[in-house]
Amino acid sequence: MKVNVVRIGNSRGIRIPKTILNQCRVTDAMELEVQGNQLLLRPTTGPRAGWDDAFRRMHAHGDDQLLEQDTAAATRWDRTEWQW
């Protein structure tokens, strides 16, 4: 589809037809990315989209273990003297 670039203040923009916005499930915001000499527009995703799948893959590969062991509770002082 050919669209015209229009002046919007000091910037430029394009008008995206409502049917295309609906087809791409765009609501209020979009992500804009430059790839080479092309612009890529896509609907925004939630800030944690895909985390559940990533955590499942980490668990399947054993990558969900703590890197450091909890050594604070290992000292006698921590067990006998420390109070919350």
JOSUL-V323331 format. One record per residue. RES is the residue in one small letter. D_LAST is the distance of its C-alpha to the last C-alpha in whole Angstrom. Layout:
res=RES d_last=D_LAST
res=RES d_last=D_LAST
This chain:
res=m d_last=65
res=k d_last=66
res=v d_last=65
res=n d_last=65
res=v d_last=63
res=v d_last=63
res=r d_last=62
res=i d_last=59
res=g d_last=59
res=n d_last=58
res=s d_last=57
res=r d_last=59
res=g d_last=58
res=i d_last=59
res=r d_last=60
res=i d_last=58
res=p d_last=60
res=k d_last=58
res=t d_last=59
res=i d_last=58
res=l d_last=54
res=n d_last=54
res=q d_last=55
res=c d_last=52
res=r d_last=50
res=v d_last=49
res=t d_last=48
res=d d_last=47
res=a d_last=46
res=m d_last=47
res=e d_last=46
res=l d_last=49
res=e d_last=49
res=v d_last=52
res=q d_last=53
res=g d_last=56
res=n d_last=59
res=q d_last=57
res=l d_last=55
res=l d_last=53
res=l d_last=51
res=r d_last=49
res=p d_last=47
res=t d_last=43
res=t d_last=41
res=g d_last=37
res=p d_last=35
res=r d_last=33
res=a d_last=37
res=g d_last=37
res=w d_last=34
res=d d_last=34
res=d d_last=37
res=a d_last=35
res=f d_last=32
res=r d_last=35
res=r d_last=37
res=m d_last=34
res=h d_last=33
res=a d_last=36
res=h d_last=37
res=g d_last=33
res=d d_last=32
res=d d_last=29
res=q d_last=27
res=l d_last=24
res=l d_last=26
res=e d_last=23
res=q d_last=21
res=d d_last=18
res=t d_last=18
res=a d_last=14
res=a d_last=13
res=a d_last=17
res=t d_last=16
res=r d_last=16
res=w d_last=13
res=d d_last=11
res=r d_last=12
res=t d_last=12
res=e d_last=10
res=w d_last=7
res=q d_last=4
res=w d_last=0
